[in-house]
Amino acid sequence: MSFFFGLFIGITVGIGLIMGFVRSENYRSKRRSDLAATVSAFSKMTVEDSKKLLPLDFYPSWVVFSEKQKLTWLNLELTKIWPYVDQAASELIKTSVEPVLEQYRPVILSSLKFSKLTLGTVAPQFTGVSIIEDGEDGITMELEMQWDGNPSIVLDIKTKLGVSLPIQVKNIGFTGVFRLMFKPLVNEFPCFGAVCYSLRHKKKLDFTLKVVGGDVSSIPGISDAIESTIRDAIEDSITWPVRKIIPIIPGDYSRTLCIIGWTWMCHCCMLGAKLLRLSSWCYIRCSHVSVLICLSVSQTSTCFFLCWFSDLELKPVGTLEVKLVQAKELTNKDIIGKSDPYAVVYIRPLADRMKKSKTINNQLNPIWNEHFEFIVEDASTQHLIVKIFDDEGVQASELIGCAQVLLKDLEPGKVKDVWLKLVKDLDLQRDTKNRGQVHLELLYIPFGMENSFTNPFAPKFSMTSLEKALKSGSDGTEAGDLEKAANQKKREVIVRGVLSVTVISAEEVPATDILGKADPYVILSLKKAGTKNKTRDYIGRCIITLTRVILEGEYSDTVPLDGAKSGKLNLHLKWSAQPIYRDST
């Protein structure tokens, strides 16, 4: 009996296992079929269908709806012809890059040249192309390129001490976006007058320096100097908004004639021009100007010159006034004590265009209240970058955080007050760690509208006697009036006034006593920066600059309390200007 019972149990369990396995396989097969159908449906969807299915906020950060087109065909053809490109382009690159390296050669080197340059066997890959609609007379194209090449580049350097070293540049990795501009459009073949090219965005640039037969790090300062030279040369010679121009059709259609009053500065590039005196003529030469000017226009010796510059070339379009007010809640980078923060502010990362603030010792809520001015060359694409560092003394400073502001978001002639959240890397999509905030006031002033509004950042000085004479001469003033104007004294305007502050009310002030209430009062103080006035019953503070009230004259605002869990003040500010005029020689 037990035998039959065991046989029955075995058969039943076996049939159950078989049925469970079949059911499981059918379920897995159905899931695979459903998944395949879903994938097939998604593959047939357009970008617009995907946007309609879910809003962009629901997609993860790595999903990008790109308008770039693939260039597989171009990469295949480039791979085939790359050996010939290597032979043809190596000597051209060598002759064109050597003068640029010489221009940025560090002082510790007496010579910096190529002894060998080949592009290797690995061709760059173009990962996408897009057409930029900028509304201008021309065609703008952006090509995204990636190159992990194996070039053979050897630099022959010679130090001031007479030591010669062959430096090999290897393990080059580059990812970036190049911009090509075909303009202006003309009615002659190939239908555009010139081609401009520039490195629009440099995503990655890595390389390794090695002394042939040795270690470059064994010579102090050489490695850092050469690496800095290469990066500065790339940044200042080809990185946007700098662009290179290749004329296609000769002609003067791309030139503009300007009549500019005599000055010791070039109004095109705002940099000092090289001045050569040739009897009664002067030859001015800089990056934008190369003209002869006459020093004797009339008996008044007032001078003018004709300035020719290309509409395609890089030229300043305005100035950016930046007021670095303060930062708060900075990350502490020191084990003992607090960080010693300072800020570096720039539009283009060149040594002579980067501004550094003073260092505030042992402070995580520093107040700088410093003003900087920058030249803007392309307000539609450039951005202002702020980096906060912890000063480590003789050691390298440690980055606390960084932030950026797009210049295209600034309204010309209007001050923008912004608090920017600091992040570790500007290229990261998400950074949830709290690294602090930085407070800026920004004013973008395009050239030509300087006198159309009040600039609260700039000291108000009237024109000098020479400037008055030149301006009067350009307006047609007689010679006798010019001489009278030249004898006038300079008038200095000291901006002073009465600031009225009305503390209207406070809201959501945190409790400080046992009964869950507070007996708040406010202390007002006017100072430039730095020290705090903390009392025993200190709750929080508000820092307000005078920029807005000087510009608008009067306004009301609600200001949150810093250093408190909650709370805000309702204030009314009014500025009554009382300028003082003082004559000076």
Disulfide bonds with the S-S distance in Angstrom:
none
